[in-house]
Amino acid sequence: MTSEHQAGPMDRFTTRSCLPTDHPAILRAIQTWWADSRDETAARELSRLVPRLFCEHFGDTSLVIEGEDGELAGFLVGFFSQRVTDEAYIHFVGVAPWARGSGLAKQAYEWFFQTATANGRHTVRAITSPGNHGSIAFHQRMGFTIEPSEHTVEGSPTALDYDGPGEHRVRFVRDLTATPSATLR
């Protein structure tokens, strides 16, 4: 899948399905794009969340966004649940610092919603860290709701130890059958 965008702020970007050959660029991006907000070791650890298998086995449900010069501007790694056949999951999303504020993340999510819907998926799930207030707000703007939890961390309902000891997560869910006007804020 390759598509050109309509004229406007997005006209300098091209989107396509993720290929195995994109994996090294995605790893470099995670290590450099997040180094601004985290120490270098933490950014390197974060890159381990996107092993090559995602590009090899979930390329059709993962997206690469490139600038006019072919430089990686953003990516979304997502997949369809094998256990819950009407659900999909957004695993990892990144936008280059120079492309932030351009609408790339919103475009990537909307692409994933369309891809999921076209494949009979009615629900999309995602997670983030409770301290990532920007991510929490973004997901809510994209029509996600926070799943209830008996625990609250940094003001958000949080699943404690969700990804292992001390790895707490805010869990999101979006119903794709709801009308966009009712969910998007």
C-alpha positions as CSV (number, residue, x, y, z in Angstrom):
1,M,0.0,0.0,0.0
2,T,1.4,3.4,-1.0
3,S,-0.6,6.6,-1.0
4,E,0.1,10.2,-1.8
5,H,-1.6,12.8,0.4
6,Q,-3.8,15.7,-0.8
7,A,-2.4,19.2,-1.0
8,G,-1.9,20.9,2.3
9,P,0.4,20.3,5.3
10,M,0.5,16.5,4.6
11,D,1.5,16.9,0.9
12,R,5.1,16.4,1.7
13,F,4.6,12.9,3.1
14,T,4.1,9.4,1.6
15,T,2.7,6.4,3.5
16,R,3.2,2.8,2.8
17,S,3.1,-0.6,4.5
18,C,6.0,-1.5,6.7
19,L,8.7,-3.8,5.2
20,P,11.3,-5.9,7.0
21,T,14.0,-3.6,5.5
22,D,12.4,-0.7,7.5
23,H,13.4,-2.2,10.8
24,P,16.9,-0.7,11.1
25,A,15.5,2.8,10.4
26,I,12.7,2.3,12.9
27,L,15.2,1.2,15.6
28,R,17.4,4.2,14.9
29,A,14.4,6.5,15.0
30,I,13.3,5.2,18.4
31,Q,16.8,5.6,19.8
32,T,17.2,9.1,18.5
33,W,13.7,10.5,18.6
34,W,13.2,9.5,22.2
35,A,16.8,10.5,23.3
36,D,15.5,14.1,23.6
37,S,13.1,13.1,26.4
38,R,14.9,10.1,28.0
39,D,18.5,9.2,28.6
40,E,20.2,7.3,25.8
41,T,20.1,3.9,27.6
42,A,16.3,4.2,28.2
43,A,15.8,5.1,24.5
44,R,17.8,2.0,23.5
45,E,15.7,-0.1,25.9
46,L,12.6,1.3,24.4
47,S,13.7,0.2,20.9
48,R,13.5,-3.4,22.1
49,L,9.7,-3.1,22.1
50,V,9.8,-3.2,18.3
51,P,11.6,-6.4,17.2
52,R,12.1,-7.2,13.5
53,L,9.2,-9.7,13.7
54,F,6.7,-6.8,13.6
55,C,8.0,-5.7,10.3
56,E,8.2,-9.2,9.0
57,H,4.8,-10.5,10.2
58,F,2.6,-7.4,10.7
59,G,3.8,-5.2,7.8
60,D,0.3,-5.0,6.3
61,T,-1.0,-3.6,9.6
62,S,2.0,-1.4,10.2
63,L,2.6,1.9,8.5
64,V,5.8,3.9,7.5
65,I,5.5,7.6,6.7
66,E,8.3,9.2,4.7
67,G,9.2,12.8,3.9
68,E,9.8,14.1,0.4
69,D,13.5,13.0,0.6
70,G,12.5,9.4,1.7
71,E,13.6,10.1,5.3
72,L,11.5,8.3,7.9
73,A,9.0,10.8,9.3
74,G,6.8,8.5,11.3
75,F,5.6,4.9,11.8
76,L,2.8,2.9,13.4
77,V,3.2,-0.7,14.5
78,G,-0.1,-2.5,14.9
79,F,-1.6,-5.9,14.5
80,F,-4.9,-7.8,14.6
81,S,-5.6,-10.0,17.6
82,Q,-5.4,-13.7,17.0
83,R,-7.4,-14.5,20.1
84,V,-10.1,-11.9,19.9
85,T,-11.0,-11.9,16.2
86,D,-12.8,-8.5,16.2
87,E,-10.0,-6.6,17.9
88,A,-6.8,-4.8,16.8
89,Y,-4.0,-3.3,18.7
90,I,-1.7,-0.3,18.2
91,H,1.6,-1.3,19.7
92,F,4.0,1.6,19.0
93,V,3.8,4.9,17.2
94,G,6.6,7.4,16.5
95,V,6.8,10.8,14.8
96,A,10.2,12.5,14.0
97,P,10.8,15.6,16.1
98,W,10.9,17.7,12.9
99,A,7.4,16.4,11.8
100,R,5.6,16.7,15.2
101,G,2.5,18.9,15.0
102,S,1.9,18.1,11.4
103,G,-0.9,15.6,12.0
104,L,1.1,12.5,11.2
105,A,0.2,10.6,14.3
106,K,-3.5,11.4,13.8
107,Q,-3.2,10.3,10.1
108,A,-1.5,7.1,11.1
109,Y,-4.2,6.2,13.7
110,E,-6.9,7.0,11.2
111,W,-5.2,4.7,8.6
112,F,-5.1,1.9,11.2
113,F,-8.8,2.4,12.1
114,Q,-9.7,2.1,8.4
115,T,-7.5,-0.9,7.9
116,A,-9.0,-2.6,11.0
117,T,-12.6,-1.8,10.0
118,A,-11.9,-3.1,6.5
119,N,-10.8,-6.4,8.1
120,G,-13.8,-6.9,10.3
121,R,-12.2,-5.4,13.5
122,H,-14.6,-3.4,15.6
123,T,-12.3,-2.5,18.6
124,V,-8.8,-1.1,18.8
125,R,-6.8,-1.2,22.0
126,A,-3.6,0.6,23.0
127,I,-1.6,1.3,26.2
128,T,0.7,4.0,27.5
129,S,2.6,4.8,30.7
130,P,0.6,6.6,33.4
131,G,3.1,9.5,33.4
132,N,2.8,10.1,29.6
133,H,0.1,12.7,29.8
134,G,0.6,13.8,26.2
135,S,-0.1,10.3,25.0
136,I,-3.1,10.0,27.3
137,A,-4.6,13.2,26.0
138,F,-3.8,12.2,22.3
139,H,-5.6,8.9,22.7
140,Q,-8.6,10.5,24.2
141,R,-8.7,13.0,21.3
142,M,-8.6,10.1,18.9
143,G,-11.8,8.7,20.5
144,F,-10.3,6.2,22.9
145,T,-11.6,5.8,26.4
146,I,-9.5,4.8,29.3
147,E,-10.4,1.3,30.6
148,P,-11.5,1.4,34.3
149,S,-9.1,0.2,37.0
150,E,-9.3,0.0,40.7
151,H,-5.8,1.7,40.8
152,T,-4.9,5.3,39.9
153,V,-1.4,6.4,39.1
154,E,-0.6,10.1,38.3
155,G,-4.3,10.8,38.0
156,S,-5.2,8.0,35.5
157,P,-6.8,4.6,36.0
158,T,-3.9,2.2,35.7
159,A,-3.3,-1.5,35.4
160,L,-0.5,-2.2,37.9
161,D,2.4,-4.4,36.8
162,Y,0.6,-4.8,33.4
163,D,3.9,-5.3,31.5
164,G,5.8,-6.8,34.5
165,P,6.8,-5.7,38.0
166,G,6.6,-1.9,38.2
167,E,5.6,-1.6,34.6
168,H,2.1,0.1,35.1
169,R,0.0,1.0,32.0
170,V,-3.0,3.0,31.2
171,R,-5.2,0.9,28.9
172,F,-7.3,2.4,26.1
173,V,-10.1,1.0,24.0
174,R,-11.9,2.5,21.0
175,D,-15.1,1.2,19.5
176,L,-14.8,1.6,15.7
177,T,-18.6,1.1,15.3
178,A,-19.3,4.4,17.1
179,T,-19.9,7.4,14.9
180,P,-16.8,9.5,14.5
181,S,-18.6,12.7,15.7
182,A,-19.5,10.9,18.9
183,T,-16.0,9.8,19.7
184,L,-13.5,12.3,18.2
185,R,-13.0,15.4,20.2
